[in-house]
Amino acid sequence: MSPLGPFADRPEPTSSGGASEPTGVIPGLRGAPMRTPVKPGRSQASAALLPAVLGRLITRQMWIELYGLPGYGLTLGFGRAVGFAASPRDFRPVDPAPGKAVMSGRFALAGATMDAPAPADPWNRPSPSRAFAVQLHAFAWLPGLMSQGDRGAREATRLTLAWNDHFARWSPFAWEARILARRVMNLACAARRMGQAASEPERQRLADILGRQARQLLRPPGALAGRAERFTAAAVAGCVLSGGPGASIRMRALAKLDKALEQTVQPDGGHSARSPEAGLELLLDLLTLDDALAQLSLPTPQPVGRAIERLTRALRLQTLPDGRLAGFHGGGPSTAERVAAARAHDETDREDASGQVGGLIRIASPLITVVADAGAPPRGGWSEAACAQPLALVVTCGRDRLMTGCDWTPAAADRQALRLSPAHSTLTLGEQPLGEPLGGWMGEILGQRLVGEPFSVSHDAQAAEGAVWLEMEHDGWKRPFGLVHQRRLYLDQRLDELRAEERLHPPAEGQVGERPIAAPYALRFQLEPGVQASLSRDRRAILLRGPSGRGWWFRTDGPDVAIEPAVHVDEGLTRRSLQIVVRGSARTDAETKVRWKLSPAGAADDPH
């Protein structure tokens, strides 16, 4: 039985009132298809990936052949576990509504639904979308179902045993490393309570199912970016399973986890994928592992404790005044409840006003908070969710998030164009991308990592009494246009006023080779859904109002200012939003400047 079913030809669902943006369309280009120019670095990058592609192709096929052998499942059953020793806490907030729906036979996942009332199950029917199938096989429905008491635990046991009837044998999708890790984590946190509501034979089957999948997590293959999450899930399962089998899984997983955390968590607490949400999710998993070890009266290994401390420190800086995260590099803003749950153990009950973590720089005044991407996108295996959007900004005014990005995440895998610069609050030159997701057969093998000509990003931050300066620069436009983009920010902390200058200029070493004499630029500011924007008559100012109703003036000396439709990704679904676009033309042999300012509006201010 295929876990996917014939969903490939069905459109992805959208949220109510929104439309799905077609793959390959960049918001702000007025519906024009994305044009991917053939640059010299593109073919070179593809050629450089060939050894990695061939190596991955050979090893992947080898593992598929091995794991698909009829007797392979026997190797996962050695040292069969028969009971449970711990019931670790999943610190993520639980919404009971999806659990109630499952009790009535309706699975609502990834914006789609499937009806499978008992005694039927969802495993022998096609999924409405791939995203739905991913969450279904990751057991994303299990925490909500377990909130329904003993009835929910019994139904969870029935569904888990039914899953095993169909997918006990390894298959490339249902046992894919990321899906498997989430399924093991969800099942480990619920297994003991499920076992208490089950019969003895069912309890033994549940323990065996969890043990087999935890052992598979300790085996190759698996993407570099998810290694720490996989070994954490396996270690939690080892804590949950009783006796020698559980102890064996736990010790092997913790031994592997040490190196994985060293690779994943940077000294400043940033995640190597440069995604704040990835760091948040790993922190929540590690807190669950810490709780599981405590229930067994075992000490937390030093690498795990160090990673928790670093990720917690980073989370203070990445949490904005609205309680959510800044969205960068495939990480969405998450929810205030989820962020608060991850910070509940933190004795420092505040956000850091300013600082730097993982290439993100935060500056703040009493009312304005800015987080800027001052680093280059991650490369290689860490770039499967990376975005080519250098110098992008997220701006909150009070608790209102005004300027942001489209918040693309891997849940919107069919909208890869949202990983490029037009989909965030930054400048695009010539409507050309600074990289692109790897597609075609190479992308199928290596993942949709970001490829393209490398570019450097530099920054300098200074503070004085009542003001902060932040100057950032990248040379991504040097090869095609002979220009460097510099973004200067000045935050007046007394007036709560953000002033900025966008500067396109030839590099100090001068031009190399032939260049076009001019190139069109588009300076975009993606607005959070729900933010109201009104253009003034002189087309030089825009009045912005967030949910609080407080007004903020955006002013610019750019030649052409407009408010245009845009899209925003919310938990994989597409929502309509707005964007401010400042357009003009930059000479490639001279300097071009565009200034803009964000300041509080008075109570009587009117855009007309």
C-alpha positions in Angstrom: 0.0 0.0 0.0 1.4 3.4 -1.0 1.3 5.9 1.9 0.8 8.7 -0.6 -2.0 7.6 -2.9 -2.8 9.4 -6.2 -2.5 13.0 -4.8 0.2 14.2 -7.2 -2.3 15.8 -9.7 -4.4 17.5 -7.0 -3.8 21.2 -6.2 -2.4 22.1 -2.8 -5.1 23.4 -0.4 -5.1 27.1 0.5 -6.5 28.9 3.5 -9.9 30.5 3.2 -9.8 33.8 1.4 -6.4 33.1 -0.2 -5.2 31.6 -3.4 -2.3 29.3 -3.9 0.6 30.9 -5.7 1.7 28.7 -8.7 5.1 27.1 -8.5 7.7 29.3 -10.2 5.8 32.6 -9.8 7.5 35.3 -7.7 5.1 37.6 -5.9 5.5 41.2 -6.9 6.3 40.4 -10.6 2.6 41.0 -11.4 2.0 37.3 -12.3 5.0 36.9 -14.6 6.7 33.6 -14.4 10.1 33.5 -12.7 12.8 34.0 -15.2 16.0 32.1 -14.3 18.8 33.6 -16.3 21.7 31.3 -17.2 24.7 32.6 -15.4 28.2 31.3 -15.6 28.1 30.2 -11.9 25.0 28.1 -12.4 26.5 25.4 -14.7 29.7 25.4 -12.6 27.7 24.8 -9.5 25.8 22.0 -11.1 29.0 20.4 -12.3 30.5 20.8 -8.8 27.6 18.8 -7.3 28.0 15.8 -9.7 30.3 13.9 -7.3 27.9 14.4 -4.4 25.0 13.4 -6.6 26.6 10.2 -7.9 27.7 9.3 -4.4 24.2 9.9 -2.9 22.6 8.1 -5.8 24.7 5.0 -5.3 24.4 4.9 -1.5 20.7 5.7 -1.6 20.0 2.8 -4.0 22.1 0.5 -1.9 20.1 1.3 1.3 16.8 1.0 -0.6 17.8 -2.4 -1.8 19.0 -3.5 1.6 16.1 -2.2 3.6 13.6 -3.6 1.1 14.9 -7.2 1.5 12.2 -9.5 2.8 14.1 -10.4 5.9 15.4 -6.9 6.8 12.7 -6.4 9.5 14.2 -9.2 11.5 17.3 -7.1 12.1 15.2 -4.4 13.8 13.6 -6.9 16.3 16.7 -8.1 18.1 16.4 -7.5 21.8 12.6 -7.1 21.7 11.2 -4.5 24.2 8.0 -5.5 26.0 7.2 -2.5 28.3 7.6 1.1 29.1 9.7 2.8 31.8 9.0 6.5 31.3 6.4 8.9 30.0 8.4 12.0 28.8 6.6 15.3 28.4 6.3 16.9 25.0 6.6 20.6 25.8 4.8 21.7 22.6 1.3 23.1 23.3 -1.5 20.7 22.3 -4.7 21.8 20.6 -7.4 19.4 21.6 -9.7 20.2 18.6 -7.8 18.0 16.0 -8.0 15.2 18.6 -11.7 15.5 18.9 -12.0 15.4 15.1 -10.0 12.2 15.0 -12.3 10.7 17.6 -15.2 11.3 15.2 -13.2 9.9 12.2 -11.9 13.1 10.6 -8.2 13.8 10.1 -7.5 17.5 9.5 -3.9 18.0 8.5 -1.9 20.4 6.4 -5.1 22.3 5.3 -6.8 19.1 4.0 -9.2 16.6 5.6 -9.9 12.9 5.3 -12.8 11.0 6.8 -12.0 7.5 8.2 -14.4 6.8 11.0 -13.7 3.7 13.2 -13.4 0.8 12.6 -11.9 2.1 9.3 -8.5 3.8 9.3 -6.6 6.3 7.0 -3.9 3.9 6.0 -5.6 2.1 3.2 -6.8 5.1 1.2 -5.1 7.9 -0.8 -4.1 11.1 0.9 -5.4 14.4 -0.4 -1.9 15.9 -0.7 1.7 15.1 0.0 1.8 17.5 2.9 -1.2 15.7 4.4 0.5 12.3 4.0 3.7 13.6 5.6 1.9 14.8 8.7 -0.3 11.7 8.8 2.7 9.3 8.8 4.5 11.6 11.3 1.6 11.0 13.7 1.1 14.7 14.0 -2.5 13.9 15.0 -1.3 11.8 18.1 -0.8 14.6 20.7 -4.3 16.0 20.1 -5.8 12.5 20.3 -4.0 11.8 23.6 -5.7 14.9 25.1 -9.0 13.0 24.8 -8.4 10.8 27.9 -8.6 7.0 27.9 -10.9 6.9 24.9 -8.3 8.9 23.0 -5.5 6.5 24.2 -7.4 3.5 23.0 -8.1 5.0 19.6 -4.4 6.0 19.3 -3.5 2.4 20.0 -5.9 1.1 17.4 -4.6 3.5 14.8 -0.9 2.7 15.6 -1.5 -1.0 15.3 -3.3 -0.5 12.1 -0.4 1.6 10.7 1.9 -1.3 11.6 -0.3 -3.8 9.8 0.2 -1.8 6.6 3.7 -0.3 7.0 5.7 -2.6 9.3 8.0 -3.3 6.3 10.4 -0.5 5.5 9.3 1.8 2.6 11.0 4.9 1.2 8.2 7.3 2.2 6.7 6.0 5.5 10.1 5.3 6.8 11.8 8.4 5.4 14.2 9.8 8.1 12.4 13.1 8.9 8.9 11.5 9.0 10.3 8.6 11.0 11.9 11.0 13.6 8.7 12.9 14.2 6.6 9.6 14.4 9.1 8.1 17.0 9.0 11.3 19.1 5.2 11.5 19.1 4.8 7.8 19.8 7.5 7.8 22.5 5.7 10.6 24.4 2.4 8.8 24.2 3.4 5.1 24.4 3.2 4.6 28.2 -0.3 6.1 28.5 -1.4 4.1 25.4 0.0 1.0 27.0 -2.0 1.6 30.2 -5.3 1.7 28.2 -4.3 -1.4 26.0 -4.3 -5.1 26.6 -1.1 -6.9 27.4 -0.6 -8.2 23.9 -1.3 -4.7 22.5 1.2 -3.2 24.9 3.9 -5.6 23.8 3.2 -4.8 20.2 3.4 -1.1 20.9 6.8 -1.5 22.6 8.1 -3.6 19.7 6.8 -1.1 17.1 8.6 1.8 18.9 11.8 -0.2 19.4 12.0 -1.2 15.7 11.6 2.4 14.5 14.0 3.8 17.1 16.7 1.3 15.9 16.0 2.4 12.3 16.7 6.0 13.3 20.2 5.0 14.3 21.0 3.7 10.8 21.8 5.6 7.6 20.9 7.3 5.4 19.6 10.7 6.6 20.1 14.4 5.8 22.8 16.2 7.7 20.4 19.0 8.7 18.1 16.5 10.6 20.8 14.4 12.3 20.4 15.9 15.8 16.6 15.6 15.6 16.8 11.9 14.6 19.2 10.9 17.4 17.3 12.9 19.9 14.1 11.1 19.0 15.9 7.7 19.2 17.3 8.6 22.6 13.8 9.6 23.9 12.5 6.2 22.7 15.4 4.5 24.4 14.4 6.2 27.7 10.7 5.1 27.3 11.4 1.4 26.5 12.1 -0.6 29.6 15.0 -3.0 30.3 18.1 -3.8 28.3 16.6 -3.1 24.8 15.7 0.4 25.9 19.1 1.0 27.5 20.9 -0.2 24.4 19.0 2.2 22.1 19.4 5.1 24.6 23.2 4.7 24.9 23.8 4.3 21.2 21.6 7.3 20.4 23.3 9.6 23.0 26.7 8.6 21.7 25.7 9.7 18.2 23.9 12.8 19.5 27.1 14.4 20.9 28.7 14.9 17.5 25.4 15.8 15.8 24.8 18.6 18.4 28.3 19.9 17.8 27.6 20.1 14.1 24.1 21.6 14.5 24.2 24.1 17.4 26.7 26.9 17.0 28.6 28.4 19.9 26.3 31.4 20.0 23.2 29.2 19.9 22.3 29.6 16.3 21.2 26.6 14.3 23.5 25.7 11.4 20.6 25.9 9.0 20.3 29.6 10.2 16.6 29.1 10.8 15.3 30.4 14.2 12.3 27.9 14.0 14.7 25.0 13.5 16.5 26.0 16.7 13.2 26.3 18.5 12.0 22.8 17.4 15.4 21.2 18.4 15.2 22.9 21.8 11.8 21.5 22.4 13.0 18.0 21.5 16.0 18.3 23.8 13.8 19.5 26.7 11.8 16.3 26.2 15.0 14.2 26.3 16.1 16.0 29.4 12.7 15.2 31.1 12.9 11.5 30.0 16.4 11.1 31.5 15.2 12.8 34.7 12.4 10.3 35.0 15.0 7.5 34.9 17.1 9.4 37.5 19.9 9.7 34.9 22.1 12.8 34.5 21.7 14.9 31.4 24.9 14.5 29.2 27.0 17.6 29.1 26.6 18.1 25.3 22.8 18.0 25.7 22.8 20.4 28.6 25.2 22.8 26.7 23.0 22.7 23.6 19.9 23.5 25.7 21.6 26.5 27.3 22.9 27.8 24.0 19.6 27.4 22.1 17.7 29.0 25.0 20.1 32.0 25.0 19.6 32.4 21.2 15.8 32.1 21.6 15.7 35.2 23.8 17.2 37.3 20.9 15.1 35.6 18.2 11.8 36.3 20.0 10.1 39.5 18.9 7.8 41.6 21.1 4.7 39.8 19.7 6.0 36.6 21.3 6.8 34.9 17.9 10.1 34.4 16.0 11.7 36.3 13.2 11.2 34.2 10.0 14.3 33.5 8.1 15.8 30.6 6.0 12.8 28.3 5.9 11.7 29.0 9.4 8.3 30.5 10.0 7.4 32.7 13.0 5.9 29.7 14.9 3.3 30.7 17.6 3.6 32.7 20.8 2.4 29.7 22.8 5.0 27.4 21.3 7.8 29.9 21.9 6.6 30.5 25.5 6.6 26.7 26.1 10.2 26.5 25.0 11.2 29.4 27.2 9.3 28.3 30.3 12.4 26.8 31.8 14.4 30.0 31.2 15.0 32.0 34.4 15.7 35.1 32.3 12.1 36.1 31.5 12.8 38.7 28.9 14.0 39.2 25.3 17.4 40.6 24.6 17.0 44.2 23.2 20.0 43.9 20.9 22.7 41.4 19.9 23.7 38.9 17.2 23.0 35.2 16.9 23.5 32.9 13.9 24.1 35.8 11.5 20.9 37.6 12.6 21.4 41.1 14.2 18.8 42.6 16.4 18.5 46.3 17.2 15.7 48.0 19.2 14.2 51.2 20.5 11.3 51.3 23.0 8.8 50.8 20.2 10.7 49.5 17.2 12.5 46.2 16.9 14.5 45.2 13.8 16.0 41.8 13.0 18.3 41.8 10.0 19.9 39.0 8.1 23.6 40.0 8.0 25.0 36.6 6.9 25.3 34.6 3.8 22.9 31.7 3.2 24.1 28.3 4.5 25.7 26.0 1.9 25.6 22.3 1.1 23.5 20.0 3.2 22.4 22.8 5.5 20.8 24.8 2.7 17.8 22.5 1.9 15.5 25.2 3.4 17.8 28.2 3.0 16.7 31.4 1.3 18.7 33.7 -1.0 17.4 36.9 0.6 20.5 38.8 1.9 20.0 41.9 4.1 16.3 41.0 4.7 14.5 42.7 7.5 11.7 41.8 10.0 10.3 44.9 11.8 7.9 45.1 14.7 6.4 48.4 16.0 5.1 47.9 19.5 3.6 44.4 19.4 2.6 44.8 15.7 4.6 42.9 13.2 4.6 45.3 10.1 7.5 44.3 7.8 8.4 40.7 7.3 9.0 38.0 4.7 6.7 35.6 3.0 7.7 33.1 5.7 8.3 30.2 3.3 8.8 26.9 5.1 9.4 23.3 3.7 5.7 22.7 4.2 5.2 24.9 1.1 7.6 22.8 -0.9 5.6 23.5 -4.1 6.3 27.2 -3.9 10.1 27.3 -4.2 10.2 30.8 -5.7 9.3 32.2 -2.3 12.9 31.3 -1.2 14.3 34.1 -3.5 14.9 37.8 -2.7 11.5 39.2 -4.0 9.8 37.3 -1.2 11.4 39.1 1.6 12.0 42.7 2.7 15.1 43.4 0.7 16.3 44.7 -2.7 16.3 42.8 -6.0 18.3 44.0 -9.0 17.3 43.1 -12.5 14.7 40.7 -11.1 17.4 38.1 -11.0 17.8 35.5 -8.2 21.0 35.3 -6.1 20.7 31.5 -6.1 18.0 29.0 -6.8 16.7 25.8 -5.2 18.2 22.7 -6.8 15.6 21.1 -9.0 15.1 18.2 -11.4 16.8 14.8 -10.8 19.6 16.4 -8.8 17.1 18.0 -6.4 15.4 14.6 -6.0 18.6 13.1 -4.9 20.3 15.8 -2.9 17.3 17.7 -1.7 16.3 21.1 -2.8 19.3 22.8 -1.5 20.2 26.3 -2.5 22.8 26.5 -5.2 24.4 29.4 -7.1 27.4 31.7 -7.1 28.6 32.2 -3.5 28.6 35.8 -2.3 29.9 37.5 0.8 28.0 39.5 3.4 29.6 42.0 5.8 28.2 44.2 8.5 29.2 46.8 11.1 27.1 47.8 14.1 27.7 50.7 16.4 25.8 52.2 19.3 25.8 55.6 21.0 23.6 57.3 23.5 20.0 57.2 22.1 20.9 55.7 18.7 22.1 52.5 17.0 23.7 52.2 13.5 23.8 49.0 11.5 25.5 48.9 8.1 25.3 45.7 6.0 26.7 45.0 2.5 26.7 42.0 0.1 28.3 41.5 -3.3 25.8 39.2 -4.9 25.1 41.6 -7.7 28.8 42.1 -8.6 29.1 39.4 -11.2 26.0 40.2 -13.3 25.8 43.9 -12.8 29.1 45.1 -11.3 27.3 46.6 -8.2 27.3 46.0 -4.5 24.2 46.5 -2.3 24.7 48.4 1.0 21.9 48.8 3.5 22.4 51.4 6.2 20.0 51.5 9.2 19.9 54.3 11.8 17.5 53.7 14.7 16.8 56.8 16.8 15.9 55.4 20.2 14.5 58.7 21.5 12.1 59.4 18.7 11.4 55.7 17.8 12.3 56.4 14.2 14.0 54.1 11.8 15.9 55.8 9.0 17.6 53.8 6.2 19.6 54.2 3.0 19.8 51.6 0.3 23.0 52.2 -1.8 24.0 50.4 -5.0 27.6 51.2 -6.0 30.5 49.8 -8.0 32.9 47.8 -5.9 36.1 49.5 -4.7 38.2 47.3 -7.0 36.3 48.7 -10.0 34.3 47.0 -12.8 35.5 43.8 -14.4 34.3 42.9 -17.9 31.3 44.2 -19.8 28.1 45.2 -17.9 24.7 46.7 -18.9 24.6 50.4 -18.5 21.6 50.2 -16.2 19.5 47.7 -14.4 16.0 48.0 -12.8 15.8 47.5 -9.1 12.8 46.7 -6.8 13.0 47.5 -3.1 10.3 45.4 -1.4 8.8 45.4 2.1 6.5 42.5 2.7 3.7 43.3 5.0 2.3 41.0 7.6 -1.2 39.7 6.7 -3.8 42.0 8.3 -1.6 45.2 8.1 -3.5 48.0 6.4 -1.6 50.2 4.0 -2.8 53.6 2.5 -0.8 55.5 -0.1 -0.6 59.3 0.2 -1.6 61.5 -2.7 2.1 62.5 -3.4 3.0 58.8 -3.6 5.9 59.4 -1.3 4.4 58.1 2.0 2.3 55.1 3.1 0.4 54.9 6.4 0.6 51.5 8.0 -1.6 50.2 10.7 -1.2 46.8 12.5 -3.7 45.0 14.7 -3.3 47.5 17.5 -4.6 50.3 15.3 -1.5 52.4 15.9 -0.3 54.2 12.7 3.2 54.3 11.3 4.4 56.4 8.4 6.7 54.8 5.8 8.3 57.6 3.6 10.8 57.3 0.8 12.5 59.4 -1.9 12.3 56.5 -4.3 11.1 57.3 -7.9 8.1 55.0 -8.0 6.3 53.7 -4.9 3.3 51.3 -5.0 1.3 49.0 -2.8 1.0 45.6 -4.5 -0.6 42.2 -3.7 1.7 39.6 -2.3 1.4 36.2 -0.6 2.3 34.9 2.8 2.8 31.3 3.9 1.1 30.2 7.1 1.7 26.6 8.2 2.1 25.6 4.6 -1.0 27.4 3.4 -1.0 30.5 1.2 -2.6 33.7 2.5 -3.0 37.0 0.6 -1.1 40.0 1.9 0.4 43.3 0.7 3.8 44.6 -0.1 5.4 48.0 -0.5 7.5 48.2 -3.7 9.9 51.0 -4.6 11.1 50.7 -8.2 13.7 52.5 -10.1 16.7 52.1 -12.4 20.3 52.0 -11.2 23.3 52.9 -13.4 26.0 50.2 -13.2 28.8 52.8 -13.5 27.7 55.1 -10.7 26.1 55.2 -7.3 22.4 55.0 -6.7 20.7 55.8 -3.4 17.2 55.3 -2.1 16.3 56.6 1.4 13.3 55.5 3.5 12.0 56.2 7.0 9.6 54.6 9.4 8.2 56.8 12.1 5.1 57.0 14.4 2.0 58.7 13.0 0.0 61.2 15.0 -3.6 60.5 16.0 -4.9 62.9 13.3 -2.6 61.8 10.5 -4.4 60.9 7.3 -2.7 59.6 4.1 -4.6 62.1 2.0 
